[in-house]
């Protein structure tokens, strides 16, 4: 839950420490601003990846990351480990931000995801979905439109009010087409920032999210995104 993450992050934020060379508080390199024209997806080349295992093998692994990051086991829908429902937001649709691509836009031929936990409550989330040519452009457009519609919104997590804000994040070109944004969550003086890149590699769309207390150095996101593109391209 976002509220729990904010509370855990406050411990690290108070120290404003560098997270194993990956994410830092109050980085002078961060630059966000207003959204400009949307990026157009490149033409696809067929049906895309159909095997989830193949797509999963193309995602970054713990050994590909700097610092001490470990894979977080996927949460299940069974027994006592039930995934909690998403906290409500206003507008409701904005709660979909940072959800896996395949959940945000249906019609993928395969999907895969992985999450890593690092020191000082930094996390890295990577998910991918492959689409046939007919659905590729619409999926890319829809994913770009979501943060533009949700520049400011609010939510309620376990009775605690949270304010959210998105902003464009300049990043080097990556893959066949790419865009990036930040999502900042603030509650009772605590701040959690997620820097997010959306990248097209052939018929596959990838979302790379780096989350840390306060701010994330945009160079970290750029490096991870470039590494992810290289691995998908083989």
Number of C-alpha atoms within 10 A of each C-alpha: 12 18 22 10 15 25 17 15 20 19 14 20 23 12 10 17 16 17 20 15 12 26 27 23 20 16 15 11 11 14 14 15 12 11 16 8 5 13 12 15 21 17 13 20 10 12 17 20 20 16 13 17 12 14 21 19 12 18 21 23 17 15 11 13 16 13 14 15 21 17 16 14 9 9 10 10 9 8 7 7 9 10 13 9 7 12 15 15 19 14 13 12 12 20 18 15 15 20 11 19 26 21 13 14 16 12 15 24 18 20 25 22 21 18 20 20 17 20 18 22 18 24 21 25 20 24 24 28 31 30 30 19 16 13 17 25 18 15 23 27 14 12 19 19 12 18 23 17 13 20 17 17 18 19 23 16 15 12 9 10 14 21 17 20 16 26 21 21 20 18 18 14 14 20 20 18 17 25 23 26 25 27 23 21 23 19 17 11 7 20 22 25 24 26 27 26 24 23 26 25 22 23 26 25 27 29 25 24 25 25 23 29 32 25 25 28 22 27 15 16 25 21 14 22 28 15 17 25 20 16 14 19 11 7
